[in-house]
């Protein structure tokens, strides 16, 4: 019999690399969300002080190319394990630079996104005196591990 490559060993190695990359991506997503909040706050401060700045092309790019759902999940991850109410999520979105005036009822939109995310187990919800609060449920690695155990 011919010597064959150890595909199993290579598979396990690449699988570990992917797991590590997902963990790194999650850390980067959290860092990007934090930086976006900081740049929006600093831009507002500059405007208040009459300081002219060139708008951040990177922040604008993210506003145009990141969906509301992804930003809500990232906000919850950054603030995890704290529970956030929908109005707090709305405030955090505005801090990222979202123009909520584009929505007829922004809070209803946020409620709908949070409900869908909760139903798909991407986030958790809890009833606080009749008001729903939300938080990130798990890291990507934890979700993958949870799904493996369920199958």
C-alpha positions in Angstrom: 0.0 0.0 0.0 1.2 3.5 -0.9 2.0 6.1 1.7 -1.0 8.5 1.6 -1.0 12.0 3.0 -2.5 12.4 6.4 -5.6 14.2 5.5 -7.1 13.7 8.9 -4.2 15.5 10.6 -4.3 18.3 8.0 -8.1 18.6 8.5 -7.8 18.9 12.3 -5.0 21.5 11.9 -7.1 23.7 9.6 -10.2 23.2 11.7 -8.2 24.6 14.7 -7.0 27.5 12.6 -10.5 28.3 11.6 -11.7 28.3 15.2 -8.9 30.6 16.2 -9.7 32.9 13.2 -13.3 33.1 14.3 -12.3 34.1 17.8 -10.0 36.8 16.4 -12.7 38.1 14.1 -15.1 38.4 17.1 -12.4 40.4 19.0 -11.9 42.6 16.0 -15.7 43.1 15.6 -15.9 44.3 19.2 -12.9 46.6 18.7 -14.4 48.1 15.5 -17.7 48.8 17.3 -15.8 50.5 20.1 -13.8 52.6 17.7 -16.9 53.6 15.7 -18.5 54.9 18.9 -15.4 56.8 19.8 -15.0 58.4 16.4 -18.6 59.4 16.3 -18.3 61.0 19.8 -15.1 62.8 18.9 -16.6 64.1 15.7 -19.5 65.5 17.7 -17.1 67.1 20.1 -15.2 68.7 17.2 -18.4 70.0 15.7 -19.4 71.5 19.1 -16.0 73.2 19.3 -16.1 74.4 15.8 -13.1 72.3 14.8 -13.1 71.3 11.2 -12.3 67.6 10.5 -12.4 65.4 7.4 -15.1 62.8 7.9 -13.8 59.3 8.4 -14.1 57.4 5.1 -13.8 54.1 7.1 -16.7 55.0 9.4 -18.9 56.1 6.5 -18.0 52.8 4.7 -19.1 50.8 7.7 -22.4 52.7 8.0 -23.1 52.1 4.3 -22.0 48.4 4.3 -22.9 47.0 7.7 -26.5 45.9 8.3 -28.6 47.0 11.2 -28.8 43.4 12.5 -25.0 42.9 12.5 -24.5 46.2 14.3 -27.2 45.3 16.9 -25.4 42.0 17.6 -22.1 43.7 17.9 -23.5 46.3 20.3 -24.8 43.5 22.5 -21.5 41.6 22.4 -19.5 44.7 23.3 -21.8 45.3 26.4 -22.1 41.6 27.3 -22.9 40.3 29.9 -25.1 43.4 30.6 -28.7 43.4 29.5 -29.8 46.2 27.3 -33.3 47.5 26.6 -34.3 48.3 23.0 -34.2 52.1 23.7 -30.6 51.6 24.9 -29.7 49.7 21.7 -31.2 52.6 19.7 -29.0 55.1 21.6 -26.0 52.9 21.0 -26.8 52.8 17.2 -27.1 56.6 17.2 -23.7 56.7 18.9 -22.3 54.7 16.0 -23.6 57.3 13.6 -26.9 55.7 12.5 -29.5 58.2 11.3 -32.6 56.8 12.8 -34.8 59.4 11.1 -34.8 57.1 8.0 -37.1 54.8 9.9 -40.8 55.6 10.5 -40.7 54.0 13.9 -37.0 53.2 14.7 -37.8 51.5 18.0 -40.3 49.2 16.4 -37.7 48.2 13.9 -35.1 47.5 16.6 -37.7 45.5 18.6 -38.4 43.4 15.5 -34.7 42.7 14.9 -34.1 41.9 18.5 -37.1 39.5 18.5 -35.8 37.7 15.4 -32.3 37.4 16.8 -33.7 36.0 20.1 -35.8 33.5 18.2 -32.7 32.3 16.3 -30.7 32.0 19.6 -28.1 34.6 18.5 -29.1 36.7 21.5 -30.9 36.1 24.8 -33.9 38.0 26.1 -35.2 38.4 29.6 -38.4 40.0 31.0 -37.7 42.8 33.5 -41.1 43.9 34.9 -42.9 43.4 31.6 -40.1 44.9 29.5 -37.8 42.8 27.4 -34.0 43.2 27.7 -31.4 41.6 25.6 -27.8 40.5 25.6 -25.4 38.5 23.4 -26.0 34.9 24.1 -22.7 33.3 23.1 -19.5 33.8 21.2 -19.3 32.3 17.7 -17.2 29.4 19.0 -19.8 28.7 21.8 -22.6 28.7 19.2 -20.7 26.3 17.0 -20.0 24.0 20.0 -23.6 24.2 21.1 -24.8 23.2 17.6 -22.4 20.3 17.5 -23.8 18.9 20.8 -27.4 19.2 19.5 -26.8 17.2 16.4 
